[in-house]
Amino acid sequence: MKYRSDSGCGYFIILAQLKNNKLTVNMKNDNQPEDHKLSELSIEELTKEEKKRSAAHIAFCIIMGMLVLACIYVTIKKGFNGITPLPLAFFPLYLIIRKSWQNARKELQSRKSS
């Protein structure tokens, strides 16, 4: 069975197979990798993209800071609970956002130096 979905971030092909009464699902991205997308943008578009990613990075840092402070406060008041490890759960998302911003920034700097 094949299913094509527009997730807002691009098209994915979802392949589902039933083997030995076990369902396996594979997702394949039809779009090009992000680096190819950045290399195809003009300098003006790349500048806008870098500013957008920078704003997302800053906003996420502020939210993460508030989350860390709230977790520290709750941990001090009530002890260890389910909220305490939340900053660690969101840390991989921070790394993805930061890497995306750095890729756009590096591409923009390489274009301006050329």
C-alpha positions as CSV (number, residue, x, y, z in Angstrom):
1,M,0.0,0.0,0.0
2,K,1.4,3.4,-0.9
3,Y,0.1,6.7,0.6
4,R,1.3,10.1,-0.5
5,S,0.9,12.9,2.2
6,D,1.5,16.6,2.2
7,S,2.7,17.2,5.7
8,G,3.3,20.9,5.2
9,C,7.1,20.3,5.1
10,G,7.0,18.4,1.9
11,Y,5.7,15.2,0.3
12,F,6.4,11.9,1.9
13,I,5.7,8.5,0.5
14,I,4.6,6.1,3.2
15,L,5.1,2.4,2.4
16,A,3.3,-0.1,4.6
17,Q,3.9,-3.8,4.3
18,L,2.4,-6.7,6.3
19,K,4.9,-9.5,6.8
20,N,4.4,-12.4,9.1
21,N,1.5,-10.5,10.8
22,K,3.8,-7.5,11.5
23,L,3.2,-4.1,10.0
24,T,6.3,-2.3,8.9
25,V,6.0,1.4,7.8
26,N,8.7,3.2,5.8
27,M,8.7,6.9,5.1
28,K,10.6,8.3,2.2
29,N,11.0,12.0,1.5
30,D,10.5,13.1,-2.1
31,N,12.0,16.5,-1.6
32,Q,15.6,17.4,-1.9
33,P,17.8,17.7,1.2
34,E,18.0,21.1,2.9
35,D,21.5,21.9,1.7
36,H,20.3,21.8,-2.0
37,K,17.4,24.0,-1.1
38,L,19.7,26.6,0.4
39,S,22.1,26.5,-2.5
40,E,19.3,27.2,-4.9
41,L,18.1,30.4,-3.1
42,S,19.1,33.9,-4.2
43,I,21.1,36.0,-1.7
44,E,18.0,38.1,-0.8
45,E,16.0,34.9,-0.2
46,L,18.8,33.4,1.7
47,T,19.1,36.4,3.9
48,K,15.3,36.2,4.7
49,E,15.7,32.5,5.4
50,E,18.7,33.1,7.7
51,K,16.7,35.8,9.6
52,K,13.7,33.5,9.9
53,R,15.8,30.6,11.3
54,S,17.7,33.0,13.6
55,A,14.4,34.3,15.0
56,A,13.2,30.7,15.5
57,H,16.4,29.8,17.3
58,I,16.2,32.9,19.6
59,A,12.5,32.2,20.4
60,F,13.2,28.5,21.1
61,C,16.1,29.6,23.4
62,I,13.9,31.9,25.3
63,I,11.2,29.2,25.7
64,M,13.8,26.6,26.8
65,G,15.2,29.1,29.3
66,M,11.7,29.6,30.8
67,L,11.2,25.9,30.8
68,V,14.4,25.3,32.7
69,L,13.6,27.9,35.2
70,A,10.1,26.5,35.7
71,C,11.5,23.0,36.1
72,I,14.1,24.2,38.7
73,Y,11.3,26.0,40.6
74,V,9.0,23.0,40.6
75,T,11.8,20.7,41.6
76,I,12.8,22.8,44.5
77,K,9.2,23.2,45.7
78,K,7.8,19.7,45.1
79,G,10.8,17.5,44.5
80,F,11.5,15.4,41.4
81,N,8.4,14.8,39.3
82,G,7.4,14.4,35.6
83,I,8.2,18.0,34.7
84,T,11.8,17.8,35.8
85,P,13.3,16.0,32.8
86,L,11.4,18.0,30.1
87,P,14.3,20.3,29.2
88,L,16.3,17.2,28.4
89,A,13.5,15.9,26.2
90,F,13.4,19.1,24.1
91,F,17.2,19.4,23.8
92,P,17.5,17.3,20.6
93,L,14.9,19.7,19.0
94,Y,17.1,22.6,20.0
95,L,20.1,21.0,18.3
96,I,18.1,20.5,15.1
97,I,17.0,24.2,15.1
98,R,20.5,25.4,15.8
99,K,22.0,23.3,13.1
100,S,19.4,24.5,10.6
101,W,20.3,28.1,11.5
102,Q,24.0,27.5,11.2
103,N,23.6,25.9,7.8
104,A,21.8,29.0,6.5
105,R,24.3,31.3,8.1
106,K,27.3,29.4,6.6
107,E,25.7,29.4,3.2
108,L,25.1,33.1,3.4
109,Q,28.6,33.8,4.5
110,S,30.1,31.7,1.8
111,R,28.0,33.6,-0.8
112,K,29.0,37.0,0.5
113,S,32.7,36.1,0.6
114,S,32.6,34.9,-3.1
